[in-house]
Amino acid sequence: MQLLEFEKPIVELERELEKLRAKADSQDIDMSGEISTMEAKLAETKREIYQNLTPWQRVQIARHTQRPFMLDYLAHAFTDFYELHGDRHVGDDHAMPGGFAHIGGRSVVVIGHQKGRDTKENLKRNFGSAHPEGYRKSLRLMKLAEKFNLPVIAMIDTPGAYPGIGAEERNIAEAIAFNLREMMLLKVPVVAVVLGEGGSGGALGIGVADRVLMLENAYYSVISPEGCAAILWKHRKHAPEAAEAMKLSAPDLLKLELIDAVIPEPEGGAHQNHELAALGLQQAILAQLEELEALPVSKLLDQRYEKYRKFGEWAEQLGEAAE
């Protein structure tokens, strides 16, 4: 499994604990006291590290190669997923699968980004960076959801929309902008969940929702920390400072009221236990749907409008000298 730099003290303690257990077994020695002490030290170290993660450390967890992706959550938190393909204009986009599914007995339409874990799958999924046809396909599915009065679940996990020449030629900016407008007007509940990376317009293109949730160690930002550092400090090595300044982590965004809830992850990150992470996601989505489905359409649309209308509000406090 991929080892993150800040997790090295934990790994060292786990190795020492394993050596103690192996010695006790091989030499038939009672080392229960030493083992208990080491277990307590390991548990305390994990608590200290994972409860005090910096924004940059959360970004690293969000990008972990073993972190559950959209299709993993579909396998564990949803049932009866039936994938639909194509945007009816250009073709299909494997970076953004979508279709019908059930969650907690409810029929829903699910769309989202899918990354790969190896070279072959990453090439197929384009590293989770969708083309224009991915966004047009997602809108086609959202319109189907509206037609059949089904809630929409959008799962966000992308470093950003694909910035290649082909995507520009097929007008990716227009595809994303059109989605932003149309999602504001959908007459069904929309719940968006940031699973890992929530990068720029690529994330926002399916992120206009009545409720926006984030996994505890996900991030949501207009640009990557490395991109921000390259612009402001002229070097990517300042990415940790950029991550701190950008307020891109789930706890920070919740304080700023830019998201609606944070979904707790298993200790150490969702990659430690896919099933437990999926259970938390399932419960969070169902709780939101319970509230949203009780609202009449007019109220749903009004609340969605007000939610986004208040973003960017600010207040100016004059200093004593100015007063």
N, C-alpha and C positions, 0 to 999 in steps of 0.2 A: 504494500500500500504506500502511496505517496506520503512522504514525511515532510511536514512543514517545519521551518526553522525554529519557531517558538515552541514546538512540541518536543524538542530534543531532550529536555530535562525529564519529561514523562517517559520517554522511551528508555532512557538510562535507568530510571527507577524500575521499570517493568523488567528490564534485563536482570537487574540485581535480584529482584523478587523471584524470577524464574530460576536463577542460580541457587538461591536459598532452598526453593522447593525441590530442585533436582538433587541437591546435596542431602536434604533430609530423606528423600526417597532412596537414593543409592546407598547411603551409609546407615539407613535405619536409625536416624538420630531425631530426637524430639526438639525441633526448632520452632515450635508453635509461637513462642514469645517473640523471637526475631522476625518471623513471618508476619505476625499481627502488627508489629511496629512498622515494618516496611509497607504493609498494605495501608495503614493509616497515613503514612507519609505520602504514599502515592495518591491516595484519595484527596488529601489536602492540597497537594501540588496541582492536581487536575482542577480542583475547585478554584484555586488562586489564579491559574492561567485562564481558564475558560470564562470565569466571571468578570475578568478585567481585560477583555480583548480590545485592542485598539481598532480603529476603523480599517487600517491597512491589513491587520491580521484577519478581520472579517472578510475582506476582499479575497484574501488568499484561500480561505475556507470556501467562499462562494465559487471559486474556480477549481476546486479540488476535482481531480479526474474521476474519483469514485463517488462523487456526490450524485444523488438520484436526479435524473432528468425527467422531462415531461412524461415520456412513455413508461418510466418506472413508477411514477405516481399513478398513471392510468391503470397499471397492473395491480397496484396495491390498494388504492383508494376508490377506484371506480370499477364498474363491471360492464360487460356487454358493449365494449367500445367497437364501433363500426366506422372505419375511416373512409372519408370521402376525398376525392382527388380532383385537382385541376381548378383553374380560375375561369375557364370558358373563354379565355382570350389568347393566352400564350401556351400555357402548360401547367404542370404540377411543380410544387416546390417542396422537396423533402425536408427542408429546414423548418417548415411550419406545417406539421400534420394537424389534422382536425377531423371531427366527425361527431356522431351521436354516442351517448354513453348514459349510464345510470350511476347515481351516487346517493346512497342512503334511501333507495327506493324512488328517487326522483329522476325523471328523464331530463337530460341537459344536452347542450351542444358545447363541446370542448375544443378550443383552439390553443395553439402555443408553439413555442420554439423547442426544437430538439437538437441537442449536440451529439457528438460521437465520442467514443472512448478510445478508439484506435484510428490509425490513418485511413483505413478503408471507410469506416463509418463516418469519420469527420469529412471526408471528401463527398460522401453521399449527402450528408446533412449540412455541408458548407459551413462547418464550425458553429452552427446555430445562427448564422447571419442570413436572414431571409432576403429573397429577391422581390421585385414588385409583384410577381404573380403570387407569392406567398401572402402578401397583404390583401391582394384582390380575392384570393381564395378564402381567406379568413372572413372578409366582408360578405362574400357569397354565403358562407355558412351562418353568419350572424343574421342575414336576411331570412334564411331558412328557419332559424330559431324563432325569429319574430313571426313568421308565417304560421308556425305550429305552436306558438305561445310557450316556448321553452326558454329557461334561463341560459345565459351564456357564461361559461367559465373560461377565462383567458389565463394561460400559464406563461409567464414571461421569464426567459432565460437566454439572453443574447448579449454579446459584447457590442452589438449595433447592427443596423441594417447593412447589407452588402454594399460596399462603396465602389464596385467595379464599373468599368465603362459600359458593359452590357446593361447593368441595372440602371445607370444614368440614361442610357438610350431608351429604355422602356419606362422611364419617368418614375423612379422610385419615390421622389419627393411628392409628386402628385398622388401616388398610391397611398402614402402614409397620411398626407393631409386630408384626402377624401375619407379615409377611415376615421380620422379625428372628428370630422363633422358628422358622419353618419352614426358613429357610436353615441354621440350626444343625443341622438334622436331615436335610438332603438326603444321600442315600447315593451321591452322585457327586461327583467333584472340582469345586471352584468356584474360579475365578481372577477376581479383580476388578482392574481397571486404572483409575486416576484419570487421565483424559486431559487435563483442564484445571482446571475448578472442581469442587471436592468440597465442596459446601455442606450442612452440617447433616444432619438426618434424611432430606432428599431424596436425599443421596448414600448414607447408611447403609442406606436401604431396599432397596438391591440390593448392599450392600457387605460383607455377612457372608460371608467366603470363607476357604478354606484358605490362599490366598496373596493378599496385597494388594500390588499394584505401583503405582508412580506414575511418570508422565513427569517428567523432570528439572525442568521449570518449571511443574508443576501445583501446586495447593495443596489441602489437605484440612483442614476446620475446622468446629467447631460453629456458627460464625457468621462472617459476612463481616468483614473488617477495618473497613469503614465502620460496620457495625452495632455492633461492639465499641467503636469510638471514640465513637459517639453515646451509648452507655451510660456508658462510663467517663470520657470527657473532655467529653461534651456537645456534641461537634462532629466532623463527618466529616473535617475537615482533619487530624486526628490518626491517620488510617488507616495511614500508614507506621509510626508508633510501635506501633500495635496489631498490625500484621502481624509486627513484630519480636518483640513480647512473646508472641504466641500460638503461636509455634513451628509454623507451619502449612505450611512448605515441605518438599519431599521430603527434603533432606539432614537437616533437624532431626528429622523424623518417623522417619527410618531410625535415627538415633542413639537415639531414645526407644524403638525397637523396636515402634513402632505400625504400621509397614509392613514388608514383607519384602524389597523391592528397589527400586532406582531405575533407570528406563530412560533411558539417555542420549539427548539430542536433538541434531539438527544444530546447528552453531554459530549462535547468534542465536535459536534456538527452532524448534519443529516447523513453524511456518508458512513457514520458509525453504525447506524441502524435504519435501513430503508423503511422497514415495516412500521416502526414507531414514528418516524418522520411523516409517513403517509397517513397514519392514523390522526396525528395532530392536524394535518392539512385537511383531511376529510371532515373532522369535527368543526374546524373553523369555517369552512365553506358552508356546511349545513346550517350553522348558527346564523350566518349572514343571509342565506336564502330564506330561512324561516321568517326573518324580519321583512325582507324585501318583497316576498311573494304576498304578504298581507296588505301591501300598499296598492291603492288604485293607480292606474297608469298615469293619470294627471299628476298625482302626488309624487310618483316615482321620478317623472321627468323634471318636475319643479325642484325636487331635492338634488337631482344630479346637476341641474343648472346652477343652483346656489353653491353646491360643493366646489365647482370649478371657478365660479365667479369670484369667490373670496380669496382664491390663491393669489399671492403677490401683494396682499394688503400690507401696508406698513404705516408706522406712526413716527412722527418727528418730535423729539423732545428738545426744546430750546434750553441752552445753558443759562446760568445766572447772568452772565455778562450780556447775552442777547436780550434777556428779559428786561 
